[in-house]
Amino acid sequence: MKLGLSEEQKLLQEAFSRFFSAESTPAKVRAAEPLGFDPALWKGLVEMGAPAMRAPEEPGGDAAGLLDAALVAEEAGRHLASAPLIETMVAGRLLADLSGEAARDWLNRIRSGVAIIVPALHPVEADAMQLVPGAAVADAVLYLQGDTVKLLVQKRPLEAPPNLASGPVLRVTLADGETLARGQKAANAYRAAVEEWKILTAAMLTGLARRGLELAADYSRERMQFGQPIGSFQGVAHPLADSAADIEGAGLLARRAVWAIAKGREDAAASVAMAFWWASHAAARALTRSVRTFGGYGLTLEYDIQLYYRRGKAAALPLGDPRLSLLDVADRLWRGARPSLPDAGAVDIEFGFGHKAEAFEKEVRRFFEDNMTPALKAKAHHSTDGHDWDFHRKLAEAGYLYPDWPVEYGGQARSRYEVSALTRVFEEFNWTRVPIGTTNMGARMAMLFGSEELKREALPKFARGEALSCLGFSEPGAGSDVFGARTRAVRDGDDWIVNGQKMFTTGAHISQYVLLLTRTDPNAKKRDGLTLFLMPLDLPGVAIQAVHTLLDERTNITFYDNVRVPDRYRLGEVNRGIEVMAAALLLEHGGEGYFVSQLSLLREATAWALASPGGNRPAPIESEEVRARLARVAVHTEVSDLLCRQAVWAAVEGAPGRAYGPMSKLFSTNAYLEDSADLVQLAAPDSLLKSDHGVGRIELAARHSLGPTIYGGTSEVHRSIIAEQALGMPRTRN
């Protein structure tokens, strides 16, 4: 996996950032309205070679890849570039793809700055009038009629009608144009150009929305209310945090579409439609939230945020209702639609986990296929109820419990990428990783902070599949505030005496150890005076009481009554438990462990939609409403996947981005909650019925999805982290 940009791409991005910062200031953007075109800016873009950058070198272009063009589009959006840059880049590439002297001549005019050419986004049919972005300042408009690509020369100056973005859109009657090329090849090139416009518009919207969120975050630090900055109020910070995750996903989705085209993947066309819809949807929502952060000032023309709001709302609309792209997603995923796609050029980013991970995934899948008996399939369950000691030991023998552990502790030193691939196979076979995940956390803390005696005792048992660990963090009066722990541990010679209770100790009834958070100095500050233990659960004084949930799972309350714990089970220094907790929570704050449930939800919902209900009734997928809603779930699943991949990549490569884990957890769990609720309604009334397969799995997801938004820190906690880490907003938690 490689999600970072190359040095050349960073230089390209920085060059255009400097250029736009100087030449597309808010003052110049305002001066360019109402037409939304700055001739001086355009001249500078021509000098930088931007309008023809996608054309091959032979006709005078830069042969830039689609990812390079997307980077430029992001910067154009970030700085509200008052020019039809995306449209002319697309037109330049299209002209290069057409054979003929006329097409080459017009491409040279773009390259030299003599002409601005833009494409109409819809084929010309009976009605030849069309609203064309950039046409109010264009010398010519390219359009498709039948299988013929034509060019209509316009007489300037033209006047754009008043519009939301104060942009150079124009209604053009597309008739009597010059024929540039005809035939299927020409028509396919034109349709591919429209797909390219979607990708670049998605990238532009990402940059625009990011800047809008930054403006809102900046204002939230400056504006005081009730004696403190408004950014410290969760009602201000949390919506912006949601949108920060949304927009991060939008940027990844646009780049993923480029990568998928370059790789020739079957889902490439669907990725384009996903990127366009999600960027338009997420940007509109982010900019609305940004304006609201400013309150009434955001509505005034003096503040820059309204410029971003209007441009962001309008950017995708020339193509029509962006929601219709969801039908494109559905048709491309499930109905075999294969539209023409642009040439992406060389792409050196990589979203896959790599060859080793792919081989490991196949190996693990073969193991499950060979060893999953009918009895095990019947026992499979998303909770600890699905744990089976015999199969657990088989997994251990095969090296599939903790494959990323160091060899010295019984692992195989496999990469995080390989573990990610393995996790998806477990979900594919509905085999729980809950006991494995909690045990991994306890074991990892032992590796980092435990005594040699503890390591020798516990780690081999875990590695052989003979023991499990659970988590003793939450307490009845503390909830997600783990640092409010009151369970006491008092030193008594070489031992500690523990008293208290823990709530939601999931897996305690099948575990041999608990990763226990205690307070060892009641007079210290809230985050100080804490000490952790990896404590055996068979010690006298430990009691476990079952708690059953509506999620169809068992958790526990655990009680500790004068439990004598030898000091060798202590983790880290006394009263320095915050260091251990910080390391533990880093393992839990990623969203990958929760995201895989979305894969199952989408798989079951898709199977339901494609299946014929019998009685000569059409399959649900034949309904546009079903296709659109199912496609929305598919987009959310893809965004969740990408955010989780980014979090894994950043952890492996040491890339900056402390908010990546919380973003992936927040987005994936909230999407799972929202989508399962929507699908259980879509599949009604059959979704009322509980079952271990088919629509019954959708019903289960509607209940199960509540838990992940709470586990590992509630969504509200992660919103606060994202607001602080990604947007630089004031702290919202005491």
TIDREN-361161 format. One record per residue (C-alpha): x, y, z; residue number from 1. Coordinates in steps of 0.1 Angstrom, whole numbers, plus 2048, in hexadecimal, padded with zeros to 3 digits. Layout:
<atoms>
     u     v     w   seq
     X     Y     Z   NUM
...
</atoms>
This chain:
<atoms>
     u     v     w   seq
   800   800   800     1
   80D   823   7F7     2
   7F6   840   7FD     3
   810   85C   7FE     4
   818   872   7E1     5
   839   870   7CE     6
   852   88C   7D1     7
   849   898   7AE     8
   824   899   7B7     9
   82C   8AC   7D7    10
   83F   8C6   7C3    11
   823   8C9   7AA    12
   80A   8CE   7C6    13
   820   8E7   7D7    14
   826   8FA   7B7    15
   800   8FE   7B0    16
   7F9   906   7D5    17
   812   923   7D4    18
   804   92F   7B2    19
   7E0   92F   7BE    20
   7E9   93E   7DF    21
   7F7   95C   7CD    22
   7E0   95E   7AF    23
   7BE   952   7BD    24
   7BB   965   7DD    25
   798   96B   7EC    26
   79A   98F   7E0    27
   7A2   984   7BD    28
   786   96A   7BE    29
   76D   985   7C8    30
   77A   99C   7AC    31
   775   981   793    32
   74F   97E   79B    33
   734   97E   78E    34
   743   96C   770    35
   75B   958   785    36
   778   95B   76C    37
   79A   96C   773    38
   7AD   971   752    39
   7CE   977   765    40
   7CA   956   777    41
   7C3   944   757    42
   7E2   953   747    43
   7F7   946   764    44
   7E7   924   761    45
   7EF   923   73B    46
   813   92D   743    47
   815   910   75C    48
   807   8F8   741    49
   7E9   8EE   756    50
   7CD   8EF   73C    51
   7DE   8D6   725    52
   7F1   8C3   73F    53
   7DD   8A3   739    54
   7E5   8A3   714    55
   802   88D   707    56
   824   89E   702    57
   823   89A   6DC    58
   807   8B3   6D7    59
   816   8CB   6F1    60
   808   8BE   712    61
   81A   8B1   731    62
   80C   88E   72F    63
   802   892   754    64
   7F0   875   764    65
   7CD   878   771    66
   7DA   878   795    67
   7EF   896   78E    68
   7D1   8A8   77F    69
   7BD   89F   79E    70
   7D8   8AF   7B4    71
   7D6   8CF   7A0    72
   7B0   8CE   7A2    73
   7B1   8CB   7C8    74
   7C7   8EA   7CA    75
   7AF   8FC   7B2    76
   792   8F4   7C8    77
   7A5   8FD   7E8    78
   7AC   920   7D9    79
   78B   925   7C6    80
   79D   929   7A5    81
   788   940   78F    82
   78D   92D   76E    83
   77F   90F   75C    84
   79F   8FB   762    85
   78F   8D9   767    86
   77A   8DC   748    87
   797   8E7   732    88
   7AE   8CC   73F    89
   793   8B3   736    90
   78D   8C2   714    91
   7B3   8C2   70D    92
   7B6   89D   715    93
   797   896   6FF    94
   7A5   8A9   6E2    95
   7C6   896   6E5    96
   7B2   875   6E4    97
   7A1   87F   6C4    98
   7B2   87A   6A3    99
   7B2   895   689   100
   7C3   8B6   681   101
   7A7   8CB   68E   102
   7A8   8BB   6B1   103
   7CE   8C0   6B2   104
   7CA   8E5   6A8   105
   7B1   8EC   6C3   106
   7C7   8DA   6DD   107
   7E4   8F1   6D3   108
   7CE   90F   6D9   109
   7C7   903   6FC   110
   7EC   8FD   702   111
   7F5   91F   6F6   112
   7D9   931   709   113
   7C8   93D   6E9   114
   7A8   92A   6F0   115
   794   91D   70D   116
   780   8FE   705   117
   768   8EC   71B   118
   753   8CC   717   119
   72D   8C9   71A   120
   726   8AE   733   121
   708   89E   723   122
   704   88F   700   123
   6EF   8A5   6E9   124
   6CE   894   6E1   125
   6AD   8A4   6D9   126
   6B3   8C2   6EF   127
   6D3   8D3   6E4   128
   6D3   8EE   6FF   129
   6E9   8E5   71D   130
   6F8   8F7   73B   131
   71D   8F4   736   132
   737   8FC   751   133
   751   915   746   134
   73F   91C   725   135
   73A   941   72E   136
   75F   947   729   137
   766   92C   710   138
   770   931   6EC   139
   761   90F   6E2   140
   74C   8F3   6F1   141
   752   8CE   6EA   142
   733   8B8   6E9   143
   728   895   6DF   144
   70C   88F   6C7   145
   705   86B   6BF   146
   727   85C   6B9   147
   736   87D   6AD   148
   74B   895   6C1   149
   745   8B9   6B6   150
   753   8DB   6BF   151
   73E   8FA   6C0   152
   751   91B   6BD   153
   742   937   6D2   154
   744   95D   6CD   155
   751   96F   6EB   156
   74A   982   701   157
   72E   96E   711   158
   71A   974   730   159
   714   95A   74B   160
   6F2   95A   75A   161
   6F1   961   780   162
   6F8   940   791   163
   700   931   7B3   164
   726   931   7AF   165
   729   951   79B   166
   73B   93A   782   167
   73E   93B   75C   168
   722   922   755   169
   70D   929   736   170
   6EF   919   724   171
   6FC   910   702   172
   6E9   904   6E3   173
   6FF   8E8   6D7   174
   6F8   8E7   6B2   175
   70B   8EC   691   176
   72C   8E4   6A0   177
   74B   8D9   68D   178
   751   8B3   68C   179
   771   8A9   69B   180
   76E   883   69C   181
   753   869   699   182
   74E   844   6A1   183
   74E   82F   6C0   184
   772   838   6C9   185
   76A   85D   6C8   186
   74A   858   6DD   187
   75D   843   6F6   188
   778   85D   6F9   189
   75D   878   700   190
   74C   863   71B   191
   76D   85C   72B   192
   773   881   72C   193
   753   886   740   194
   75F   86B   759   195
   780   87E   75C   196
   76C   89E   763   197
   75B   88C   780   198
   77B   881   790   199
   78B   8A3   78D   200
   76C   8B4   79A   201
   76C   89C   7B8   202
   790   8A5   7BF   203
   789   8CA   7BB   204
   76C   8C7   7D4   205
   782   8B5   7EC   206
   79B   8D2   7ED   207
   780   8EC   7EE   208
   76E   8DB   80C   209
   78E   8D6   81F   210
   795   8FB   81D   211
   772   903   828   212
   776   8ED   847   213
   797   8FE   84F   214
   787   920   84D   215
   76C   914   865   216
   785   905   87D   217
   79A   925   87C   218
   77B   93A   884   219
   772   922   8A0   220
   793   929   8B2   221
   78F   94F   8AF   222
   76A   954   8B7   223
   763   956   8DC   224
   742   94D   8EC   225
   73B   949   911   226
   75F   950   918   227
   76E   935   902   228
   774   92E   8DD   229
   755   91F   8CC   230
   76B   903   8BE   231
   76C   8F5   8E1   232
   746   8EE   8DF   233
   73F   8CB   8D3   234
   720   8D8   8C0   235
   739   8EC   8AA   236
   756   8D4   8A9   237
   745   8B3   8A3   238
   733   8BB   883   239
   753   8C8   874   240
   765   8A8   880   241
   74B   893   86E   242
   751   8A7   84E   243
   777   8A5   852   244
   774   87F   850   245
   75B   882   833   246
   773   897   81F   247
   791   882   827   248
   77E   865   819   249
   774   87A   7FA   250
   798   881   7F2   251
   7A2   85C   7F6   252
   784   852   7E1   253
   78E   869   7C4   254
   7B2   85B   7C5   255
   7A5   838   7C7   256
   791   83D   7A8   257
   7B0   848   795   258
   7C3   82A   7A3   259
   7A7   812   799   260
   7A7   81F   775   261
   7CD   81C   773   262
   7CB   7F8   780   263
   7AF   7EF   768   264
   799   7E3   785   265
   776   7D8   77F   266
   769   7F1   798   267
   77A   80F   789   268
   75B   81E   779   269
   748   819   799   270
   764   82B   7AC   271
   760   849   795   272
   73B   84C   79C   273
   741   846   7C1   274
   75C   862   7C3   275
   746   87B   7B1   276
   727   875   7C6   277
   739   873   7E7   278
   74D   893   7E1   279
   72F   8A7   7D6   280
   71B   89A   7F4   281
   736   89D   80E   282
   742   8BF   802   283
   71F   8CE   803   284
   71A   8C1   826   285
   73D   8CD   832   286
   738   8F0   824   287
   716   8F3   834   288
   725   8EA   855   289
   741   902   84F   290
   72A   91F   849   291
   716   917   868   292
   735   918   87D   293
   738   93D   873   294
   714   943   87E   295
   704   962   86E   296
   726   96E   863   297
   729   951   84C   298
   70B   95E   838   299
   71B   980   831   300
   72E   986   811   301
   74C   994   825   302
   756   972   831   303
   768   95A   819   304
   755   93B   825   305
   737   944   80F   306
   74D   943   7F0   307
   756   91F   7F9   308
   732   917   801   309
   725   923   7E0   310
   740   914   7CA   311
   73E   8F3   7DD   312
   719   8F0   7D9   313
   71A   8F8   7B4   314
   738   8E5   7A8   315
   727   8C3   7A1   316
   706   8D0   795   317
   70D   8D6   76F   318
   70B   8B0   76C   319
   6E9   8B0   77C   320
   6DD   8A1   79D   321
   6FC   892   7AD   322
   6E6   878   7BD   323
   6E1   868   79B   324
   705   85D   79D   325
   6FA   843   7B7   326
   6E7   832   79B   327
   707   832   787   328
   718   822   7A4   329
   6FD   807   7A6   330
   6FD   801   780   331
   723   7FE   77F   332
   725   7E7   79D   333
   707   7D0   798   334
   6F9   7D4   775   335
   718   7D1   75F   336
   71A   7F6   753   337
   73D   7FC   745   338
   742   820   73B   339
   761   82D   729   340
   77C   839   741   341
   799   851   73C   342
   7BD   847   73A   343
   7CA   84C   75E   344
   7EF   84B   754   345
   809   83F   76D   346
   7FD   83C   791   347
   816   834   7AC   348
   7FE   834   7C9   349
   7F1   812   7D5   350
   7D1   80B   7E8   351
   7D6   7E5   7E9   352
   7E6   7D4   806   353
   801   7C5   7F0   354
   80A   7A3   7E2   355
   815   794   803   356
   7F4   79E   813   357
   7E0   790   7F6   358
   7F2   76F   7F8   359
   7ED   76D   81D   360
   7C8   775   818   361
   7C4   758   800   362
   7D7   741   819   363
   7C0   74A   835   364
   7A1   746   820   365
   7AC   723   816   366
   7B0   71B   83B   367
   78C   726   843   368
   77F   713   825   369
   790   6F4   830   370
   789   6F6   855   371
   767   707   859   372
   750   6EA   860   373
   72A   6EC   85F   374
   72B   6ED   886   375
   743   70A   886   376
   72F   71D   86C   377
   710   718   882   378
   723   726   8A0   379
   731   744   88E   380
   727   764   89E   381
   733   788   89E   382
   738   788   8C4   383
   74B   773   8DD   384
   72F   759   8D9   385
   740   74F   8B9   386
   761   746   8CB   387
   76A   721   8C9   388
   789   715   8DC   389
   792   6F8   8C5   390
   790   70E   8A5   391
   7A2   72A   8B8   392
   7C0   713   8BE   393
   7BF   708   89A   394
   7C2   72C   890   395
   7DF   730   8A8   396
   7F1   712   899   397
   7ED   720   876   398
   7FA   742   882   399
   7DA   755   87B   400
   7D2   763   89E   401
   7EE   77C   8A1   402
   802   77A   881   403
   811   79D   886   404
   821   795   8A8   405
   846   793   8AA   406
   854   770   8A4   407
   862   76F   8C8   408
   83F   771   8D6   409
   830   756   8BE   410
   826   76C   8A1   411
   832   76E   87D   412
   83C   793   87C   413
   823   798   85F   414
   81A   7BB   855   415
   7FB   7CF   85E   416
   7F1   7CC   83A   417
   7F0   7A6   83D   418
   7DC   7A8   85D   419
   7C3   7BF   84B   420
   7BF   7A5   830   421
   7BA   78A   84A   422
   7A0   79E   85D   423
   78B   7A0   83D   424
   78C   77A   839   425
   780   775   85D   426
   762   78C   855   427
   75C   779   835   428
   756   759   849   429
   744   76C   865   430
   75E   760   87E   431
   762   777   89C   432
   782   78A   8A3   433
   776   79A   8C3   434
   789   783   8DB   435
   7A7   785   8C4   436
   7A6   7AB   8C4   437
   7A3   7AF   8E9   438
   7BE   796   8EF   439
   7D5   7A7   8D7   440
   7D1   7C7   8EA   441
   7DA   7B7   90B   442
   7F7   7A4   8FC   443
   805   7C2   8EA   444
   805   7D6   90B   445
   817   7B9   91C   446
   831   7BA   900   447
   836   7DF   904   448
   832   7E4   92A   449
   831   7C2   93B   450
   84A   7B1   951   451
   85F   794   944   452
   84C   77C   95B   453
   82A   788   94C   454
   837   784   929   455
   843   761   92F   456
   822   757   940   457
   808   767   92A   458
   815   76C   907   459
   81B   747   8FE   460
   7F8   73E   90A   461
   7E9   759   8F3   462
   7FF   74F   8D6   463
   7F5   72A   8D9   464
   7D0   733   8DB   465
   7CD   726   8FF   466
   7C3   747   90F   467
   7B1   768   908   468
   7B1   78A   917   469
   794   7A3   91B   470
   794   7C9   921   471
   78C   7D8   944   472
   78A   7FD   93C   473
   766   809   93E   474
   754   80E   960   475
   730   814   968   476
   735   838   970   477
   74F   841   956   478
   744   834   934   479
   75B   840   919   480
   76F   855   932   481
   787   839   93A   482
   79D   851   94E   483
   780   854   967   484
   788   831   973   485
   782   82B   998   486
   78C   806   99C   487
   7A7   808   9B6   488
   7C8   7F6   9B8   489
   7DB   7FA   9D9   490
   7FF   7EE   9DD   491
   804   7D3   9F8   492
   828   7C7   9F8   493
   82F   7B5   9D7   494
   80A   7B4   9CF   495
   7ED   7CB   9C7   496
   7CA   7C9   9D6   497
   7B0   7D2   9BC   498
   78C   7DC   9C3   499
   772   7E9   9AB   500
   75D   7DF   98D   501
   75F   7E2   968   502
   742   7E4   94E   503
   741   7D6   92B   504
   75E   7BD   931   505
   756   7AB   911   506
   764   788   910   507
   76C   786   935   508
   759   766   938   509
   770   754   920   510
   790   767   928   511
   7AD   75E   93F   512
   7BA   782   942   513
   7AD   7A5   944   514
   7BF   7C5   939   515
   7B4   7D8   958   516
   7B5   7FE   95E   517
   7B8   808   982   518
   7BD   827   997   519
   7DB   825   9AD   520
   7DD   849   9B9   521
   7BB   857   9C1   522
   7CA   879   9C8   523
   7DB   87E   9A7   524
   7CC   890   989   525
   7B2   87E   975   526
   7CA   871   95A   527
   7E5   86A   973   528
   7E5   850   98F   529
   7DB   834   978   530
   7EB   812   974   531
   7E3   7F4   95D   532
   7E6   7CF   963   533
   7E3   7B1   94D   534
   7D2   79D   969   535
   7C7   779   96A   536
   7A2   775   96E   537
   7A4   755   983   538
   7B1   768   9A1   539
   79B   766   9C1   540
   783   783   9C3   541
   77B   786   99E   542
   756   782   994   543
   747   784   972   544
   722   78C   96B   545
   712   789   948   546
   702   7A7   937   547
   6EF   7A0   917   548
   6E9   7BB   8FD   549
   6D1   7C2   8E1   550
   6EF   7BD   8CA   551
   6EB   798   8CF   552
   70B   794   8E3   553
   716   78F   906   554
   72C   7A7   919   555
   734   7A7   93F   556
   737   7BA   95F   557
   756   7B0   971   558
   75A   7B4   997   559
   77B   7B6   9AA   560
   778   7B0   9CF   561
   79A   7B2   9E2   562
   7AB   7A1   9C5   563
   7D0   79B   9CD   564
   7E4   7A1   9AD   565
   80A   79A   9AC   566
   81E   7B8   9A0   567
   82C   7A4   983   568
   80A   7AA   971   569
   80E   7CF   972   570
   813   7E1   950   571
   82B   7FF   94F   572
   833   816   96C   573
   81D   81C   98A   574
   806   83A   985   575
   811   83C   960   576
   7F4   828   952   577
   7EC   844   93A   578
   80A   83A   925   579
   7FD   816   923   580
   7DA   822   91B   581
   7E6   839   8FF   582
   7F7   81B   8EF   583
   7D9   805   8F3   584
   7C0   81E   8E6   585
   7D6   823   8C7   586
   7CE   7FF   8BF   587
   7A9   804   8C4   588
   7A3   826   8B4   589
   7A6   819   890   590
   787   810   87E   591
   792   7F1   86C   592
   785   7D8   886   593
   762   7E8   883   594
   762   7EF   85D   595
   762   7CB   853   596
   73E   7C8   860   597
   734   7E0   844   598
   742   7C8   82A   599
   72A   7AD   837   600
   70D   7C5   838   601
   713   7D0   814   602
   718   7AC   809   603
   6F7   7A0   819   604
   6E3   7BE   80C   605
   6F0   7BA   7E9   606
   6E7   795   7E9   607
   6C4   79F   7F5   608
   6C1   7B9   7DA   609
   6CC   7A2   7BE   610
   6B7   784   7C8   611
   696   77E   7B7   612
   679   77E   7D0   613
   666   765   7BA   614
   642   768   7AE   615
   64D   77A   78E   616
   657   798   7A3   617
   676   7AB   799   618
   695   7AA   7AF   619
   698   7C8   7C6   620
   6B6   7D4   7B3   621
   69F   7DD   796   622
   692   7FA   7AB   623
   6A4   81B   7A7   624
   69E   823   7CC   625
   6AE   802   7D6   626
   6CC   807   7BF   627
   6D2   82B   7CC   628
   6D0   821   7F1   629
   6E5   802   7EC   630
   6FF   817   7D8   631
   700   830   7F5   632
   709   813   80C   633
   724   808   7F3   634
   733   82B   7F3   635
   733   82D   819   636
   744   80B   81A   637
   75F   816   801   638
   766   836   814   639
   768   822   835   640
   780   80A   825   641
   796   826   817   642
   798   838   839   643
   7A1   817   84A   644
   7BC   810   830   645
   7CA   833   835   646
   7CB   82E   85B   647
   7DE   80D   856   648
   7F6   81C   83D   649
   7FD   83A   853   650
   805   823   871   651
   81C   80C   85C   652
   82E   828   84A   653
   82F   841   867   654
   81D   85A   852   655
   80F   879   864   656
   7EA   879   86B   657
   7E0   873   88F   658
   7BC   876   886   659
   7BC   85A   86C   660
   7B2   83F   885   661
   796   853   895   662
   789   85D   873   663
   788   839   867   664
   776   82E   887   665
   75E   84B   887   666
   754   849   863   667
   752   823   860   668
   73D   81D   880   669
   725   83A   878   670
   721   82F   854   671
   71A   80B   861   672
   700   819   879   673
   6EF   82F   85E   674
   6F0   815   842   675
   6E3   7F8   856   676
   6C6   80D   862   677
   6BE   817   83E   678
   6C1   7F4   831   679
   6AB   7E5   84B   680
   690   7FD   840   681
   697   7F6   81B   682
   694   7D1   81F   683
   675   7D3   835   684
   65F   7C0   83D   685
   676   7A2   83A   686
   691   7B3   84E   687
   67B   7B1   86D   688
   684   78D   870   689
   6A3   781   882   690
   6B8   768   870   691
   6DC   75D   86C   692
   6DD   763   847   693
   6CE   778   82B   694
   6B8   796   836   695
   6BC   78A   85A   696
   6E0   796   859   697
   6D4   7B9   850   698
   6BD   7B8   86E   699
   6DB   7AD   884   700
   6F0   7C9   876   701
   6D6   7E2   87F   702
   6DA   7D8   8A3   703
   6FF   7D0   8A2   704
   708   7F2   893   705
   700   804   8B3   706
   71D   7F5   8C6   707
   73A   7FF   8B0   708
   731   824   8B3   709
   737   81F   8D9   710
   753   806   8DB   711
   777   813   8DB   712
   76B   836   8E4   713
   749   844   8D9   714
   745   857   8B8   715
   744   877   8CD   716
   767   870   8DB   717
   775   86A   8B8   718
   764   88A   8AB   719
   776   89D   8C6   720
   797   88D   8BD   721
   793   894   898   722
   789   8B9   89E   723
   7A8   8BE   8B3   724
   7C1   8A9   89E   725
   7B5   8AE   87B   726
   7A6   8D1   87D   727
   7BA   8E1   899   728
   79B   8EA   8AD   729
   79B   8F1   8D2   730
   798   8D4   8EA   731
   774   8CA   8EF   732
   77A   8B1   90C   733
   783   8B9   930   734
</atoms>
